[in-house]
Amino acid sequence: MGILERKSQTQFLTHHACRTITLNDVVIEWIDILFEDSSGVSYCAPHSHDWYEFNYVVQGTMHTALEDGIMHRMDQGTFVLIPPGFVHSHRYELSSPHEGLCLRWRMFQRTTDADTESKLDAIAIYDKLMRLTIGVTPPKTDEFGIGKYLETLLAQSEAGEQAIFLQMSFVRLLLRLTESLPAAALAFSPVKPTNRLVRKVDIFLGDLQDRELDVKSLAASLHHSYAHVAREFKRHTGRTIIERMTEIRLYKAEDLLKHTDLSIKEIADRAGFSSAFYFSRVFKSAYGISPTAYRKGCFSD
């Protein structure tokens, strides 16, 4: 039996296993798992969420528009991961209705005391899963065995496994998703937050799509003055918020240089730099080489 034959299990999973999962240094709020049937629906308008959304096409066709504004075709066996805050939309083909799975979740770093934190360092999961926040990538064909993980999860549910086993299968699925990310995201090591404020700043900056940081919005989202937020971030990380924002944007730009043929100006714009000149200057300062030379080096073989 496959996913389609077990689709009724998604409702059981939502009520039985979709709850808070505390594991090592991470807390995962598994919101729900849905089986989507788009019959009779043609369009889902642009929107965003404060949770992660994972869509896997089991049958039929759908189209998903991401931050590039392009409608990407998704056929059977393709998937897309959309991190919190990223605007996206869907279009469905009435002649070939899409059926698939949708999973939603949130993640937080587990609050620990100093003794517990030292014990968790060797088995850290939070940093690995936070790679899923680095950005949104176009839909992918499933060459990573994600469908098998989904089938296993549904089969375990059908077999009456306890909630804890279902939840661990869900965590294994998330870890497997990290392996489908671009190399830049896999190499990405987020600032290790020492309190909730720092973690929230890091997520806010990772989701930031505007060219300029709106300090009022950042401060309002944390219910503190910007001066307090900036001071605490610097105290706990040794870096300013602007330095951290630049670092995240450089990671995004590096990935675009490696995996797209966009112009330097377009990459600068998408990564959030004010101009191609400024982007080139900052990139060379960080990497010791210009963006153009870096791209040539990536494809010189």
Buried (B, 14 or more C-beta within 10 A) or exposed (E): EEBEEBBEBBBBBBEBBBEEBEBBBBBBBBBBBBBBBBEEBEEBEEEBBEBBBBBBBBBBBBBBBBEEEEBBBBBBBBBBBBBBBBBBBBBBBEEEBBBBBBBBBBBBBBEEEEEEBEEBEEEBBBBBBBBBBBBBBBBBEBEBEBBEBBBBBBBBBBEEBEBEBBBBBBBEBBBBBBEBBBEBBBEBEBBBBBEEBBBBBBBBBBBBEEEEBEBEEBBEBBEBEBEEBBEBBBEBBEBEBEEBBBBBBBBBBBBBBBBBEBEBBBBBBBBBBEEBEEBBEBBBEEBEEBBEEBBEEEEEE
